[in-house]
Amino acid sequence: MNIKDKLKIRLDLINNQIEIYKKNTIKEIEKEEMIPATSDLLMLRDLKEQQGLIKSLLDEKEE
């Protein structure tokens, strides 16, 4: 398995985690549970940064 395949697998995992955290954050905000919602938002921010980095690496590999 090459690095590109590993990056794609990691990107899929991150995308799945992003969806889970988005749903959890929305539920927590609806329940007015702001401390867990804030924690999930911070995790979402980190996951989105990872997602962006991996996408840029994959774009570089394709060129």
N, CA, C and O atoms as a Tinker XYZ file with bonds, in Angstrom:
   252  protein
     1  N      0.850000   -1.176000    0.000000    73     2
     2  CA     0.000000    0.000000    0.000000    64     1     3
     3  C      0.898000    1.242000    0.000000    63     2     4     5
     4  O      1.782000    1.381000    0.845000    81     3
     5  N      0.662000    2.124000   -0.940000    73     3     6
     6  CA     1.499000    3.323000   -1.027000    64     5     7
     7  C      0.933000    4.458000   -0.168000    63     6     8     9
     8  O     -0.150000    4.342000    0.406000    81     7
     9  N      1.680000    5.542000   -0.095000    73     7    10
    10  CA     1.314000    6.671000    0.763000    64     9    11
    11  C     -0.011000    7.304000    0.328000    63    10    12    13
    12  O     -0.798000    7.744000    1.167000    81    11
    13  N     -0.251000    7.346000   -0.968000    73    11    14
    14  CA    -1.495000    7.947000   -1.472000    64    13    15
    15  C     -2.706000    7.151000   -0.981000    63    14    16    17
    16  O     -3.709000    7.733000   -0.569000    81    15
    17  N     -2.609000    5.831000   -1.027000    73    15    18
    18  CA    -3.714000    4.986000   -0.544000    64    17    19
    19  C     -3.928000    5.180000    0.956000    63    18    20    21
    20  O     -5.065000    5.233000    1.425000    81    19
    21  N     -2.834000    5.285000    1.700000    73    19    22
    22  CA    -2.942000    5.496000    3.147000    64    21    23
    23  C     -3.597000    6.842000    3.454000    63    22    24    25
    24  O     -4.416000    6.955000    4.366000    81    23
    25  N     -3.219000    7.861000    2.674000    73    23    26
    26  CA    -3.823000    9.181000    2.868000    64    25    27
    27  C     -5.319000    9.162000    2.562000    63    26    28    29
    28  O     -6.109000    9.792000    3.266000    81    27
    29  N     -5.701000    8.444000    1.520000    73    27    30
    30  CA    -7.128000    8.354000    1.169000    64    29    31
    31  C     -7.917000    7.646000    2.269000    63    30    32    33
    32  O     -9.032000    8.052000    2.595000    81    31
    33  N     -7.341000    6.590000    2.839000    73    31    34
    34  CA    -8.007000    5.880000    3.936000    64    33    35
    35  C     -8.152000    6.807000    5.134000    63    34    36    37
    36  O     -9.217000    6.879000    5.748000    81    35
    37  N     -7.088000    7.509000    5.458000    73    35    38
    38  CA    -7.129000    8.450000    6.586000    64    37    39
    39  C     -8.161000    9.550000    6.338000    63    38    40    41
    40  O     -8.885000    9.946000    7.252000    81    39
    41  N     -8.225000   10.041000    5.103000    73    39    42
    42  CA    -9.198000   11.075000    4.760000    64    41    43
    43  C    -10.628000   10.561000    4.936000    63    42    44    45
    44  O    -11.487000   11.289000    5.433000    81    43
    45  N    -10.887000    9.329000    4.538000    73    43    46
    46  CA   -12.211000    8.741000    4.731000    64    45    47
    47  C    -12.566000    8.654000    6.212000    63    46    48    49
    48  O    -13.692000    8.961000    6.605000    81    47
    49  N    -11.602000    8.235000    7.031000    73    47    50
    50  CA   -11.837000    8.153000    8.476000    64    49    51
    51  C    -12.134000    9.532000    9.060000    63    50    52    53
    52  O    -13.040000    9.685000    9.880000    81    51
    53  N    -11.375000   10.520000    8.637000    73    51    54
    54  CA   -11.581000   11.885000    9.124000    64    53    55
    55  C    -12.949000   12.401000    8.692000    63    54    56    57
    56  O    -13.652000   13.033000    9.480000    81    55
    57  N    -13.326000   12.134000    7.448000    73    55    58
    58  CA   -14.635000   12.583000    6.967000    64    57    59
    59  C    -15.758000   11.963000    7.797000    63    58    60    61
    60  O    -16.735000   12.638000    8.120000    81    59
    61  N    -15.625000   10.696000    8.138000    73    59    62
    62  CA   -16.631000   10.035000    8.979000    64    61    63
    63  C    -16.671000   10.658000   10.371000    63    62    64    65
    64  O    -17.749000   10.885000   10.922000    81    63
    65  N    -15.512000   10.930000   10.932000    73    63    66
    66  CA   -15.459000   11.554000   12.258000    64    65    67
    67  C    -16.076000   12.947000   12.230000    63    66    68    69
    68  O    -16.763000   13.341000   13.173000    81    67
    69  N    -15.839000   13.686000   11.168000    73    67    70
    70  CA   -16.412000   15.030000   11.037000    64    69    71
    71  C    -17.936000   14.959000   11.076000    63    70    72    73
    72  O    -18.577000   15.754000   11.762000    81    71
    73  N    -18.506000   14.027000   10.356000    73    71    74
    74  CA   -19.963000   13.881000   10.348000    64    73    75
    75  C    -20.503000   13.544000   11.737000    63    74    76    77
    76  O    -21.532000   14.077000   12.152000    81    75
    77  N    -19.816000   12.670000   12.445000    73    75    78
    78  CA   -20.242000   12.296000   13.803000    64    77    79
    79  C    -20.181000   13.504000   14.731000    63    78    80    81
    80  O    -21.125000   13.766000   15.476000    81    79
    81  N    -19.076000   14.235000   14.686000    73    79    82
    82  CA   -18.936000   15.395000   15.566000    64    81    83
    83  C    -19.931000   16.491000   15.206000    63    82    84    85
    84  O    -20.423000   17.186000   16.095000    81    83
    85  N    -20.237000   16.661000   13.915000    73    83    86
    86  CA   -21.242000   17.662000   13.527000    64    85    87
    87  C    -22.597000   17.324000   14.133000    63    86    88    89
    88  O    -23.261000   18.187000   14.707000    81    87
    89  N    -23.004000   16.062000   14.004000    73    87    90
    90  CA   -24.294000   15.642000   14.560000    64    89    91
    91  C    -24.321000   15.803000   16.073000    63    90    92    93
    92  O    -25.307000   16.289000   16.628000    81    91
    93  N    -23.242000   15.395000   16.748000    73    91    94
    94  CA   -23.175000   15.526000   18.204000    64    93    95
    95  C    -23.232000   16.987000   18.636000    63    94    96    97
    96  O    -23.912000   17.327000   19.604000    81    95
    97  N    -22.520000   17.842000   17.923000    73    95    98
    98  CA   -22.502000   19.262000   18.263000    64    97    99
    99  C    -23.893000   19.871000   18.141000    63    98   100   101
   100  O    -24.330000   20.622000   19.014000    81    99
   101  N    -24.577000   19.548000   17.066000    73    99   102
   102  CA   -25.930000   20.078000   16.865000    64   101   103
   103  C    -26.858000   19.615000   17.989000    63   102   104   105
   104  O    -27.624000   20.410000   18.534000    81   103
   105  N    -26.788000   18.334000   18.330000    73   103   106
   106  CA   -27.627000   17.811000   19.418000    64   105   107
   107  C    -27.326000   18.518000   20.736000    63   106   108   109
   108  O    -28.238000   18.872000   21.483000    81   107
   109  N    -26.042000   18.719000   21.013000    73   107   110
   110  CA   -25.650000   19.361000   22.269000    64   109   111
   111  C    -26.092000   20.823000   22.311000    63   110   112   113
   112  O    -26.519000   21.309000   23.358000    81   111
   113  N    -25.994000   21.523000   21.191000    73   111   114
   114  CA   -26.448000   22.907000   21.154000    64   113   115
   115  C    -27.962000   22.966000   21.359000    63   114   116   117
   116  O    -28.461000   23.829000   22.081000    81   115
   117  N    -28.688000   22.051000   20.725000    73   115   118
   118  CA   -30.141000   22.017000   20.904000    64   117   119
   119  C    -30.528000   21.773000   22.362000    63   118   120   121
   120  O    -31.545000   22.285000   22.828000    81   119
   121  N    -29.723000   20.996000   23.081000    73   119   122
   122  CA   -29.977000   20.718000   24.502000    64   121   123
   123  C    -29.376000   21.798000   25.405000    63   122   124   125
   124  O    -29.494000   21.734000   26.629000    81   123
   125  N    -28.733000   22.787000   24.785000    73   123   126
   126  CA   -28.056000   23.875000   25.500000    64   125   127
   127  C    -26.938000   23.365000   26.404000    63   126   128   129
   128  O    -26.680000   23.926000   27.469000    81   127
   129  N    -26.283000   22.299000   25.965000    73   127   130
   130  CA   -25.118000   21.755000   26.659000    64   129   131
   131  C    -23.872000   22.348000   25.999000    63   130   132   133
   132  O    -23.245000   21.729000   25.139000    81   131
   133  N    -23.536000   23.554000   26.424000    73   131   134
   134  CA   -22.527000   24.325000   25.713000    64   133   135
   135  C    -21.094000   23.837000   25.931000    63   134   136   137
   136  O    -20.266000   23.951000   25.028000    81   135
   137  N    -20.790000   23.300000   27.103000    73   135   138
   138  CA   -19.415000   22.842000   27.347000    64   137   139
   139  C    -19.077000   21.641000   26.460000    63   138   140   141
   140  O    -18.028000   21.654000   25.816000    81   139
   141  N    -19.927000   20.594000   26.397000    73   139   142
   142  CA   -19.620000   19.502000   25.461000    64   141   143
   143  C    -19.667000   19.965000   23.995000    63   142   144   145
   144  O    -18.894000   19.486000   23.165000    81   143
   145  N    -20.571000   20.890000   23.686000    73   143   146
   146  CA   -20.660000   21.391000   22.308000    64   145   147
   147  C    -19.371000   22.113000   21.924000    63   146   148   149
   148  O    -18.871000   21.950000   20.811000    81   147
   149  N    -18.840000   22.905000   22.840000    73   147   150
   150  CA   -17.596000   23.625000   22.577000    64   149   151
   151  C    -16.443000   22.649000   22.376000    63   150   152   153
   152  O    -15.607000   22.839000   21.492000    81   151
   153  N    -16.402000   21.623000   23.183000    73   151   154
   154  CA   -15.363000   20.603000   23.045000    64   153   155
   155  C    -15.440000   19.932000   21.677000    63   154   156   157
   156  O    -14.423000   19.728000   21.013000    81   155
   157  N    -16.663000   19.591000   21.266000    73   155   158
   158  CA   -16.833000   18.964000   19.951000    64   157   159
   159  C    -16.481000   19.923000   18.817000    63   158   160   161
   160  O    -15.941000   19.502000   17.794000    81   159
   161  N    -16.782000   21.207000   18.993000    73   159   162
   162  CA   -16.406000   22.194000   17.976000    64   161   163
   163  C    -14.894000   22.291000   17.822000    63   162   164   165
   164  O    -14.384000   22.417000   16.708000    81   163
   165  N    -14.183000   22.232000   18.940000    73   163   166
   166  CA   -12.722000   22.268000   18.871000    64   165   167
   167  C    -12.184000   21.038000   18.147000    63   166   168   169
   168  O    -11.240000   21.133000   17.362000    81   167
   169  N    -12.785000   19.894000   18.414000    73   167   170
   170  CA   -12.367000   18.678000   17.729000    64   169   171
   171  C    -12.678000   18.782000   16.232000    63   170   172   173
   172  O    -11.880000   18.359000   15.395000    81   171
   173  N    -13.835000   19.344000   15.905000    73   171   174
   174  CA   -14.190000   19.543000   14.496000    64   173   175
   175  C    -13.177000   20.442000   13.798000    63   174   176   177
   176  O    -12.780000   20.180000   12.663000    81   175
   177  N    -12.764000   21.496000   14.481000    73   175   178
   178  CA   -11.776000   22.396000   13.894000    64   177   179
   179  C    -10.493000   21.642000   13.576000    63   178   180   181
   180  O     -9.927000   21.796000   12.494000    81   179
   181  N    -10.036000   20.824000   14.525000    73   179   182
   182  CA    -8.810000   20.050000   14.315000    64   181   183
   183  C     -8.969000   19.059000   13.165000    63   182   184   185
   184  O     -8.067000   18.904000   12.341000    81   183
   185  N    -10.120000   18.390000   13.115000    73   183   186
   186  CA   -10.366000   17.422000   12.040000    64   185   187
   187  C    -10.417000   18.112000   10.681000    63   186   188   189
   188  O     -9.914000   17.580000    9.692000    81   187
   189  N    -11.026000   19.300000   10.633000    73   187   190
   190  CA   -11.097000   20.038000    9.363000    64   189   191
   191  C     -9.709000   20.465000    8.910000    63   190   192   193
   192  O     -9.420000   20.476000    7.714000    81   191
   193  N     -8.840000   20.820000    9.869000    73   191   194
   194  CA    -7.461000   21.162000    9.511000    64   193   195
   195  C     -6.749000   19.947000    8.927000    63   194   196   197
   196  O     -6.055000   20.053000    7.916000    81   195
   197  N     -6.924000   18.783000    9.572000    73   195   198
   198  CA    -6.316000   17.556000    9.048000    64   197   199
   199  C     -6.859000   17.236000    7.664000    63   198   200   201
   200  O     -6.110000   16.857000    6.764000    81   199
   201  N     -8.167000   17.391000    7.503000    73   199   202
   202  CA    -8.808000   17.123000    6.216000    64   201   203
   203  C     -8.195000   18.006000    5.123000    63   202   204   205
   204  O     -7.868000   17.530000    4.036000    81   203
   205  N     -8.049000   19.286000    5.427000    73   203   206
   206  CA    -7.471000   20.211000    4.450000    64   205   207
   207  C     -6.038000   19.856000    4.099000    63   206   208   209
   208  O     -5.654000   19.907000    2.931000    81   207
   209  N     -5.248000   19.498000    5.094000    73   207   210
   210  CA    -3.853000   19.127000    4.840000    64   209   211
   211  C     -3.754000   17.875000    3.971000    63   210   212   213
   212  O     -2.964000   17.823000    3.029000    81   211
   213  N     -4.555000   16.879000    4.295000    73   211   214
   214  CA    -4.514000   15.633000    3.516000    64   213   215
   215  C     -4.987000   15.881000    2.085000    63   214   216   217
   216  O     -4.410000   15.349000    1.137000    81   215
   217  N     -6.030000   16.683000    1.932000    73   215   218
   218  CA    -6.507000   16.999000    0.574000    64   217   219
   219  C     -5.431000   17.712000   -0.223000    63   218   220   221
   220  O     -5.242000   17.426000   -1.405000    81   219
   221  N     -4.723000   18.638000    0.414000    73   219   222
   222  CA    -3.665000   19.340000   -0.324000    64   221   223
   223  C     -2.518000   18.397000   -0.669000    63   222   224   225
   224  O     -1.926000   18.509000   -1.743000    81   223
   225  N     -2.196000   17.464000    0.234000    73   223   226
   226  CA    -1.144000   16.487000   -0.077000    64   225   227
   227  C     -1.561000   15.586000   -1.235000    63   226   228   229
   228  O     -0.751000   15.277000   -2.109000    81   227
   229  N     -2.822000   15.165000   -1.239000    73   227   230
   230  CA    -3.302000   14.304000   -2.327000    64   229   231
   231  C     -3.310000   15.064000   -3.646000    63   230   232   233
   232  O     -3.009000   14.487000   -4.691000    81   231
   233  N     -3.651000   16.357000   -3.613000    73   231   234
   234  CA    -3.649000   17.167000   -4.829000    64   233   235
   235  C     -2.223000   17.304000   -5.365000    63   234   236   237
   236  O     -2.007000   17.260000   -6.576000    81   235
   237  N     -1.253000   17.470000   -4.464000    73   235   238
   238  CA     0.147000   17.570000   -4.886000    64   237   239
   239  C      0.624000   16.261000   -5.532000    63   238   240   241
   240  O      1.348000   16.276000   -6.527000    81   239
   241  N      0.210000   15.149000   -4.956000    73   239   242
   242  CA     0.632000   13.832000   -5.468000    64   241   243
   243  C      0.095000   13.591000   -6.876000    63   242   244   245
   244  O      0.732000   12.917000   -7.686000    81   243
   245  N     -1.100000   14.155000   -7.165000    73   243   246
   246  CA    -1.726000   13.919000   -8.467000    64   245   247
   247  C     -1.073000   14.731000   -9.566000    63   246   248   249
   248  O     -1.146000   14.366000  -10.740000    81   247
   249  N     -0.424000   15.848000   -9.188000    73   247   250
   250  CA     0.191000   16.714000  -10.207000    64   249   251
   251  C      1.455000   16.168000  -10.768000    63   250   252
   252  O      2.070000   16.797000  -11.630000    81   251
